[in-house]
Amino acid sequence: MMNGKLQFAWNFLCHPVRNASLIPSSSFASKAMLEGVDFSTVKTVVELGPGTGVFTEEILKRCTPGTKILLIELEKDYVTLLQKKFGDRVIVESASAHLLDAILAKHGVTEVNLIVSGLPFSLPHEVKEKLFASLAKHTSQGAHYRFFTYNPPLMKRAYANLPIHKLSFVPFNIPPMWVYGIN
């Protein structure tokens, strides 16, 4: 198995729409994604498309002991990497993000406090429709949702039916990125 950075670069070359960058996000990006979240109240975190776990590392630094962290990753090589890297500190599910509610039910999770997404906005329609309905439900129940984009105009069209707002711009990332959220 390749190390995380090589695996990330390989996945970009093989699937540039799904893996939109040649290198994982920076520590600046990780901090920006979680800015403004009061982790003393966070009991359950879901990360969609964690890739090599850059955001997961920052989540683990901020969470209180006992916080349930559920990672949902489609790419099998990333699943293996995440399991090896984080062990029993997280739960890793090898699945599509549109199965979010079924995965939560499988693990007995009834309330999500934070959802962090590394997913591209160019998801297949059937995946996006089901996932966005789930995101709308969880955010209407108080969950924070954080995601990023390299292309705000295209992303805004994809998220047109959700009440997203810009949280920050991260110039110290390659490529530079914008962080958006709900709540």
C-alpha positions in Angstrom: 0.0 0.0 0.0 1.2 3.5 -0.9 1.6 6.2 1.8 -1.2 8.7 2.1 0.3 11.5 0.0 1.3 9.2 -2.9 -2.2 7.5 -2.7 -3.8 10.9 -2.8 -1.8 12.0 -5.9 -2.5 8.7 -7.6 -6.2 9.0 -7.0 -6.1 12.5 -8.4 -4.5 11.3 -11.6 -7.0 8.4 -11.9 -10.1 10.3 -10.8 -9.6 14.1 -11.1 -13.3 14.9 -10.7 -13.7 12.8 -7.5 -10.2 13.7 -6.1 -10.0 17.4 -7.1 -6.5 18.1 -5.9 -3.0 16.6 -6.3 -2.2 16.9 -2.6 -4.2 16.7 0.6 -5.5 19.8 2.3 -3.2 21.9 4.5 -3.3 22.3 8.2 -4.6 25.9 7.6 -7.5 24.3 5.7 -8.2 21.8 8.5 -8.3 24.6 11.1 -10.6 26.8 8.9 -13.0 23.9 8.4 -13.6 23.6 12.1 -13.4 27.2 13.1 -16.4 28.4 15.2 -17.5 24.9 16.3 -17.8 24.5 20.1 -16.4 21.1 20.5 -17.4 20.9 24.2 -20.9 20.3 22.9 -20.0 17.9 20.1 -20.8 14.3 20.9 -21.0 12.8 17.4 -19.0 13.8 14.3 -19.5 12.4 10.8 -16.8 13.0 8.1 -17.8 12.3 4.5 -15.0 11.5 2.2 -12.1 11.9 4.7 -9.5 10.7 2.1 -6.2 10.5 4.0 -7.6 11.9 7.2 -6.2 15.5 7.2 -9.4 16.9 8.7 -9.8 13.8 10.9 -6.5 14.6 12.6 -7.8 18.1 13.5 -11.1 16.8 14.6 -9.4 14.3 17.0 -7.3 17.1 18.5 -10.4 19.1 19.3 -12.9 16.5 20.4 -13.6 15.6 24.0 -13.0 12.0 25.2 -16.0 9.8 24.3 -16.9 11.7 21.1 -18.1 9.3 18.4 -16.3 9.9 15.1 -17.7 8.2 12.1 -15.8 8.3 8.8 -17.6 7.4 5.6 -15.2 6.7 2.7 -15.8 5.2 -0.7 -12.2 4.6 -1.8 -11.0 1.3 -0.5 -7.4 2.3 -0.3 -8.3 5.2 1.9 -10.4 3.0 4.1 -7.4 0.8 4.8 -5.2 3.8 5.4 -7.7 5.4 7.8 -8.2 2.2 9.8 -4.4 1.8 10.1 -3.8 5.5 10.9 -6.6 6.1 13.5 -7.3 2.6 14.8 -10.2 2.4 17.4 -10.4 6.2 17.8 -12.8 6.3 14.9 -15.3 4.1 13.1 -14.5 3.7 9.4 -17.3 2.7 7.1 -16.5 1.8 3.5 -19.6 3.2 1.8 -21.1 6.0 -0.3 -22.1 9.1 1.6 -25.7 8.9 0.4 -26.1 6.0 2.8 -25.5 8.3 5.7 -28.8 7.7 7.5 -28.5 3.9 7.2 -25.0 4.0 8.6 -26.0 6.2 11.5 -28.8 3.8 12.3 -26.4 0.8 12.1 -24.3 2.5 14.8 -27.2 3.6 16.9 -26.6 7.3 16.3 -29.7 9.4 16.7 -28.2 12.9 16.8 -25.2 14.3 14.8 -23.6 17.5 16.0 -21.0 18.0 13.2 -20.7 16.8 9.6 -17.5 17.6 7.8 -17.3 16.9 4.1 -14.4 16.4 1.7 -16.8 15.3 -1.1 -16.8 16.8 -4.5 -19.9 18.8 -5.5 -20.1 16.8 -8.8 -21.8 13.8 -7.3 -24.2 11.6 -9.4 -27.8 13.0 -9.2 -29.2 10.0 -7.2 -26.4 10.2 -4.7 -26.6 14.0 -4.3 -30.4 14.0 -4.0 -30.4 11.5 -1.1 -27.3 13.0 0.6 -28.6 16.5 0.4 -32.0 15.5 1.9 -30.1 13.9 4.8 -27.9 17.0 5.3 -31.0 19.2 5.3 -32.6 17.0 7.9 -29.5 16.9 10.2 -28.8 20.6 9.9 -32.4 21.4 10.6 -32.0 19.4 13.9 -28.9 21.5 14.8 -26.0 19.8 13.2 -23.2 22.0 11.9 -22.2 21.2 8.3 -18.7 22.2 6.9 -17.4 21.7 3.4 -15.0 23.3 1.0 -14.7 24.2 -2.6 -12.1 25.4 -5.1 -14.8 26.8 -7.3 -17.6 28.7 -5.5 -19.8 29.5 -8.6 -20.1 25.9 -9.6 -20.5 24.7 -6.0 -23.3 27.3 -5.3 -25.3 25.9 -8.1 -24.9 22.4 -6.8 -26.0 23.5 -3.3 -28.7 25.9 -4.5 -31.4 24.2 -2.3 -29.5 24.3 1.0 -29.0 27.4 3.2 -25.2 27.5 2.9 -23.0 30.5 3.7 -19.3 31.3 3.2 -17.3 30.9 6.4 -13.7 31.7 5.2 -11.2 31.7 2.4 -8.0 29.7 2.8 -5.2 31.2 0.7 -2.6 28.9 2.3 -3.8 25.8 0.6 -2.9 24.3 -2.8 -5.2 25.1 -4.5 -6.7 28.0 -2.4 -10.1 27.0 -1.1 -13.3 28.5 0.3 -15.0 27.0 3.4 -18.8 27.0 3.5 -21.3 25.7 6.0 -24.7 25.5 7.5 -25.4 26.6 11.1 
